[in-house]
Amino acid sequence: MYDTYTYIPSESGPMTTISIRDLGRRPSQVIDEVIRTGRPAIITRHGRPVTAMVALDPDELEDFVLARAPEFARSRRDADADLRAGRVRPATEVFAELDRD
């Protein structure tokens, strides 16, 4: 099974890479490996990385999805820009305003 895998060192241990073709031949084995090790598998097309397969913790699924949602990422960038520009208010002020409404 491992003859088509390449290992890339990472902080959490070697990371598996596999071609789309090989993934199509044995998807269950690759998924089982990702779940067992907790390390992502990098999927390649024509030798170039195109996506990653990662194990998901059901309790952290919502955070995972939100962190990768384009609109959430854009909101985070906007908030960071506001913070850098000093466009901030104390939380107590915001909560007091909400209580008045």
C-alpha positions as CSV (number, residue, x, y, z in Angstrom):
1,M,0.0,0.0,0.0
2,Y,2.8,2.5,0.8
3,D,4.8,2.2,-2.4
4,T,2.9,5.1,-3.9
5,Y,3.1,7.4,-0.9
6,T,5.7,10.1,-0.4
7,Y,6.4,11.3,3.1
8,I,7.0,15.0,3.8
9,P,8.4,15.8,7.3
10,S,6.3,18.1,9.4
11,E,6.0,19.1,13.1
12,S,3.5,16.3,13.7
13,G,5.4,13.7,11.9
14,P,5.6,12.6,8.2
15,M,2.8,13.9,6.0
16,T,1.4,11.5,3.3
17,T,1.1,12.7,-0.3
18,I,-0.8,10.6,-2.8
19,S,-1.8,11.2,-6.4
20,I,-5.5,11.6,-7.3
21,R,-5.2,8.4,-9.4
22,D,-3.9,6.4,-6.4
23,L,-6.5,7.9,-4.1
24,G,-9.2,6.7,-6.5
25,R,-7.8,3.2,-6.4
26,R,-7.9,2.9,-2.6
27,P,-9.8,5.8,-1.0
28,S,-10.8,3.8,2.2
29,Q,-7.2,2.9,3.0
30,V,-6.1,6.6,2.7
31,I,-9.0,7.8,4.8
32,D,-8.3,5.2,7.4
33,E,-4.6,6.3,7.5
34,V,-5.6,9.9,7.9
35,I,-8.0,9.1,10.8
36,R,-5.6,6.7,12.5
37,T,-2.6,9.1,12.4
38,G,-4.4,12.4,12.6
39,R,-2.0,13.7,10.0
40,P,-3.4,15.2,6.7
41,A,-2.8,13.5,3.3
42,I,-1.8,15.9,0.5
43,I,-3.5,15.0,-2.8
44,T,-1.5,15.7,-5.9
45,R,-2.4,16.1,-9.6
46,H,0.4,15.7,-12.0
47,G,2.8,15.8,-9.1
48,R,1.6,19.2,-7.8
49,P,-0.3,19.5,-4.5
50,V,-3.9,20.5,-5.1
51,T,-5.8,19.7,-1.8
52,A,-5.5,18.1,1.6
53,M,-7.6,15.4,3.3
54,V,-7.8,16.0,7.0
55,A,-9.4,14.1,9.9
56,L,-12.2,15.9,11.6
57,D,-13.2,16.0,15.2
58,P,-17.0,16.1,15.2
59,D,-16.9,18.4,18.2
60,E,-14.8,20.9,16.3
61,L,-16.6,20.7,12.9
62,E,-18.3,24.0,13.2
63,D,-15.0,25.8,14.0
64,F,-13.3,24.0,11.1
65,V,-16.0,25.1,8.6
66,L,-16.1,28.7,9.9
67,A,-12.4,29.1,9.8
68,R,-12.3,28.2,6.1
69,A,-15.5,30.0,5.0
70,P,-14.5,32.8,2.6
71,E,-17.0,35.3,4.2
72,F,-15.6,34.5,7.7
73,A,-12.0,34.9,6.6
74,R,-12.9,38.3,4.9
75,S,-14.6,39.4,8.1
76,R,-11.6,38.5,10.1
77,R,-9.3,40.5,7.8
78,D,-11.6,43.5,8.0
79,A,-11.7,43.2,11.8
80,D,-7.9,43.0,11.9
81,A,-7.7,46.1,9.7
82,D,-10.1,48.0,12.0
83,L,-8.0,47.0,15.0
84,R,-4.8,48.2,13.4
85,A,-6.5,51.5,12.4
86,G,-7.8,52.0,16.0
87,R,-11.4,51.7,15.0
88,V,-12.3,49.9,18.2
89,R,-14.7,50.4,21.2
90,P,-14.6,48.9,24.6
91,A,-16.8,45.9,25.0
92,T,-18.6,47.5,28.0
93,E,-19.6,50.4,25.7
94,V,-21.0,48.0,23.1
95,F,-22.9,45.9,25.7
96,A,-24.4,49.1,27.3
97,E,-25.6,50.2,23.9
98,L,-27.2,46.8,23.3
99,D,-28.9,46.9,26.7
100,R,-30.5,50.3,25.8
101,D,-32.1,48.8,22.7
